[in-house]
Each structure stands twice: as C-alpha cells, then as structure tokens.
Amino acid sequence: MNNGSITNITKVEPWKGFKDFVVKKKVMENDDIFSLYLEPSDGSKVALPKAGQFIGIKIKTEDEAMKKVIRMYSLSMKPNEDYYRVSIKVVEGGKMTNYLLNNINEGDVLEVTAPKGAFALNKEKTDKPLVLLGGGIGVTPVLSMLYDVVGTREDIHFVYSLRNMKAECFLEDIKKYKNEGLINGTIFFTRPLEGEVEGKDFDIKGRLTKEWIAENLPLNGDFYFCGNKGFTELVENSLLELGVEKENIHFEFF
Ligand SMILES: Cc1cc2nc3c(=O)[nH]c(=O)nc-3n(C[C@H](O)[C@H](O)[C@H](O)COP(=O)(O)OP(=O)(O)OC[C@H]3O[C@@H](n4cnc5c(N)ncnc54)[C@H](O)[C@@H]3O)c2cc1C
C-alpha cells in the first residue's frame, strides 16, 4: 500500500463479476464505523474509479446463506490510490456489516466488484462552484470527490451533517482543508454531546434547512450530495424550490 504518492498510472480495465481482494488494513474510525483497505490478492493494480463510485463486496465462506449476501460500499479514498478504501457503518442486526466487523481481519480475502455507479464527479465542469454535501455515513462518496479536487480548483463548498463527534468519520481532513482555506466548509452537529462547543467542534447545531442553503450556498453551483433518504430528499427539494436546475443536482442515498 502506498499512503500518499500516486504510483498507479497504468490503466487497468474493470473486471466482470468478482475478484479476490485482501484486507491490508482494518481501522476503527469510531465506535461503529470502520474502514477496510483492500488490494487485489494477485498483486495486480486496481481499476481506477471515478470519485463517487462504489464497489460490491461478497464474503468467501462455506456458509450458504452468507455466501449470497452482496452489499455496495462507496469508495471513500482519493480515487487514484493503488488500493480501495471503504468506510462502513455497523447496522444493528445487519448481515454484512456485523460479519465484516466480527469475522474479517487483516489478511483475509473478500470478493470485490470493479467500481461502478453513475453518481460520479464530472471533473470537467469547472465553470460553476462545486457544492458537496454529506449526511452521516453518506459522506463517503462526497469525501472521495473532495479528495479528488481539493487544491486543484477554487470555490469548493463542503457541508457535513452528523450527529456529533462520536459519529465522525474523517472530520479532521475536512477541518484541515477548511483551516487551510482550500474549501468553504460547514459542519452541522444534529445532537452535540455535552462539552462540544459550537464554533470550535462544529459550526451549526441542528439540521440543514432550505433557508440555510439559500443563504449560504451558491445556487449557481454543481451539487453532489449523499446521505439517508430524509437528508437527500431535503436537499433535493430545497434546491428545486430554490430554482437550481435539475442538471446541476446529483445525489445518491443509502
Ligand atoms: C450505492 C451504495 C453505496 C453505499 N455505501 C455505503 C458506505 O459507504 N458505507 C456504509 O456503511 N454503507 C453503505 N451502503 C449501505 C450498504 O450497502 C448496506 O446496505 C449496509 O451496510 C447494511 O448492510 P447489512 O448487510 O449489514 O444490513 P442488512 O442485513 O441488509 O440489514 C439492513 C437493515 O434491515 C434490518 N433487517 C434485516 N433483516 C431484517 C428482517 N428480516 N426484518 C426486519 N428488518 C431486517 C436490519 O436490522 C438493518 O437495520 C451503500 C449502499 C448503496 C446502495
């Protein structure tokens, strides 16, 4: 694994079906989100995703029921790394998330599809401000979009809405870019914990609203957002009501 420099310059064609990937690293990001860093078991290069795309994951097991479970996970790393990273929130009673958390460790092998999905950043559209919004674990694909373009263009707006610090995932990166003046970032904590301070740990207490969007985001921008159904509905409806053109609205929910 290469944490930083870009070594993957050869184009690798996406494969059909599943391919074996080894778990190189498993990191607990907080109490219920963990990241898996994956590399092809045969030592080949990864097929480069577009920022925002996801992979499908399947378990190699003799368990007939578990064998059939396939779940999608957005890639959460900068798209041109030589590994894939997925960041997964454990769901109560969830088959795949609990299996991965409890049974899969570094060195284990998973079956993985090539990156896919139409929710992907169009990097050529640079004439408009870029607005990225992530709700909860839905931050993963927009984070990848942010890593892809941060420092390469101006007028990037990033909005991250989450419960509080206990639910954070890569918040430090967003704060760093914001402090360096690379993005215009806003962090909403819907339920801050005691001791978490507005203006320091987060920017705004509560939920994102249409009024806030109208006052704080460039409505002539190109919008990409991901979160749960409630979050994406709120953002989509707000943007449409505020007159944003459909062609500038891109989203995915899970
Ligand atoms: C394009 C895409 C990208 C995604 N990216 C991410 C990502 O980056 N990170 C991430 O964490 N997730 C992501 N997801 C969601 C992910 O694919 C899984 O849906 C999620 O991890 C839950 O999987 P699971 O197998 O653990 O849960 P499941 O077993 O599918 O269960 C889901 C829910 O249903 C309930 N449930 C299950 N069975 C029953 C039953 N019989 N009766 C009643 N309730 C039941 C469970 O308790 C749980 O609440 C993405 C989804 C999509 C479509």
The ligand as an SDF file (V2000), in Angstrom:
LIG
                    3D

 53 58  0  0  0  0  0  0  0  0999 V2000
  -24.5790    2.7230   -3.7440 C   0  0  0  0  0  0  0  0  0  0  0  0
  -24.4860    2.3800   -2.2760 C   0  0  0  0  0  0  0  0  0  0  0  0
  -23.3800    2.8050   -1.5520 C   0  0  0  0  0  0  0  0  0  0  0  0
  -23.2750    2.5160   -0.1900 C   0  0  0  0  0  0  0  0  0  0  0  0
  -22.1830    2.9530    0.5120 N   0  0  0  0  0  0  0  0  0  0  0  0
  -22.0850    2.6960    1.8290 C   0  0  0  0  0  0  0  0  0  0  0  0
  -20.9500    3.1740    2.5770 C   0  0  0  0  0  0  0  0  0  0  0  0
  -20.0410    3.8280    2.0480 O   0  0  0  0  0  0  0  0  0  0  0  0
  -20.9030    2.8690    3.8990 N   0  0  0  0  0  0  0  0  0  0  0  0
  -21.8980    2.1470    4.5200 C   0  0  0  0  0  0  0  0  0  0  0  0
  -21.7940    1.9210    5.7310 O   0  0  0  0  0  0  0  0  0  0  0  0
  -22.9890    1.7130    3.8320 N   0  0  0  0  0  0  0  0  0  0  0  0
  -23.0880    1.9440    2.5170 C   0  0  0  0  0  0  0  0  0  0  0  0
  -24.1770    1.4610    1.8150 N   0  0  0  0  0  0  0  0  0  0  0  0
  -25.1680    0.6050    2.5100 C   0  0  0  0  0  0  0  0  0  0  0  0
  -24.7210   -0.8730    2.4550 C   0  0  0  0  0  0  0  0  0  0  0  0
  -24.7590   -1.3320    1.1070 O   0  0  0  0  0  0  0  0  0  0  0  0
  -25.5890   -1.8130    3.3010 C   0  0  0  0  0  0  0  0  0  0  0  0
  -26.9380   -1.6280    2.9430 O   0  0  0  0  0  0  0  0  0  0  0  0
  -25.4320   -1.5950    4.7980 C   0  0  0  0  0  0  0  0  0  0  0  0
  -24.0650   -1.7150    5.1610 O   0  0  0  0  0  0  0  0  0  0  0  0
  -26.2500   -2.6130    5.6090 C   0  0  0  0  0  0  0  0  0  0  0  0
  -25.8700   -3.9070    5.2430 O   0  0  0  0  0  0  0  0  0  0  0  0
  -26.0990   -5.1530    6.2140 P   0  0  0  0  0  0  0  0  0  0  0  0
  -25.9800   -6.3900    5.4000 O   0  0  0  0  0  0  0  0  0  0  0  0
  -25.2240   -5.0580    7.4340 O   0  0  0  0  0  0  0  0  0  0  0  0
  -27.5860   -4.9300    6.6980 O   0  0  0  0  0  0  0  0  0  0  0  0
  -28.8860   -5.7800    6.2600 P   0  0  0  0  0  0  0  0  0  0  0  0
  -28.7460   -7.1850    6.7030 O   0  0  0  0  0  0  0  0  0  0  0  0
  -29.1440   -5.5340    4.8390 O   0  0  0  0  0  0  0  0  0  0  0  0
  -29.9590   -5.0570    7.1540 O   0  0  0  0  0  0  0  0  0  0  0  0
  -30.3240   -3.6970    6.9310 C   0  0  0  0  0  0  0  0  0  0  0  0
  -31.3900   -3.2970    7.9460 C   0  0  0  0  0  0  0  0  0  0  0  0
  -32.5220   -4.1060    7.8090 O   0  0  0  0  0  0  0  0  0  0  0  0
  -32.8110   -4.7230    9.0490 C   0  0  0  0  0  0  0  0  0  0  0  0
  -33.2390   -6.0880    8.7540 N   0  0  0  0  0  0  0  0  0  0  0  0
  -32.5050   -7.0670    8.2040 C   0  0  0  0  0  0  0  0  0  0  0  0
  -33.2280   -8.1620    8.0630 N   0  0  0  0  0  0  0  0  0  0  0  0
  -34.4650   -7.8730    8.5430 C   0  0  0  0  0  0  0  0  0  0  0  0
  -35.6720   -8.5880    8.6680 C   0  0  0  0  0  0  0  0  0  0  0  0
  -35.7650   -9.8580    8.2630 N   0  0  0  0  0  0  0  0  0  0  0  0
  -36.7440   -7.9530    9.1710 N   0  0  0  0  0  0  0  0  0  0  0  0
  -36.6660   -6.6750    9.5520 C   0  0  0  0  0  0  0  0  0  0  0  0
  -35.5490   -5.9430    9.4770 N   0  0  0  0  0  0  0  0  0  0  0  0
  -34.4810   -6.5370    8.9770 C   0  0  0  0  0  0  0  0  0  0  0  0
  -31.5260   -4.7370    9.8280 C   0  0  0  0  0  0  0  0  0  0  0  0
  -31.7500   -4.7830   11.2260 O   0  0  0  0  0  0  0  0  0  0  0  0
  -30.9500   -3.4390    9.3960 C   0  0  0  0  0  0  0  0  0  0  0  0
  -31.4950   -2.3990   10.1420 O   0  0  0  0  0  0  0  0  0  0  0  0
  -24.3030    1.7690    0.4560 C   0  0  0  0  0  0  0  0  0  0  0  0
  -25.4160    1.3460   -0.2910 C   0  0  0  0  0  0  0  0  0  0  0  0
  -25.5040    1.6460   -1.6190 C   0  0  0  0  0  0  0  0  0  0  0  0
  -26.7070    1.1670   -2.3930 C   0  0  0  0  0  0  0  0  0  0  0  0
  1  2  1  0
  2  3  1  0
  2 52  2  0
  3  4  2  0
  4  5  1  0
  4 50  1  0
  5  6  2  0
  6  7  1  0
  6 13  1  0
  7  8  2  0
  7  9  1  0
  9 10  1  0
 10 11  2  0
 10 12  1  0
 12 13  2  0
 13 14  1  0
 14 15  1  0
 14 50  1  0
 15 16  1  0
 16 17  1  0
 16 18  1  0
 18 19  1  0
 18 20  1  0
 20 21  1  0
 20 22  1  0
 22 23  1  0
 23 24  1  0
 24 25  2  0
 24 26  1  0
 24 27  1  0
 27 28  1  0
 28 29  2  0
 28 30  1  0
 28 31  1  0
 31 32  1  0
 32 33  1  0
 33 34  1  0
 33 48  1  0
 34 35  1  0
 35 36  1  0
 35 46  1  0
 36 37  1  0
 36 45  1  0
 37 38  2  0
 38 39  1  0
 39 40  1  0
 39 45  2  0
 40 41  1  0
 40 42  2  0
 42 43  1  0
 43 44  2  0
 44 45  1  0
 46 47  1  0
 46 48  1  0
 48 49  1  0
 50 51  2  0
 51 52  1  0
 52 53  1  0
M  END
$$$$
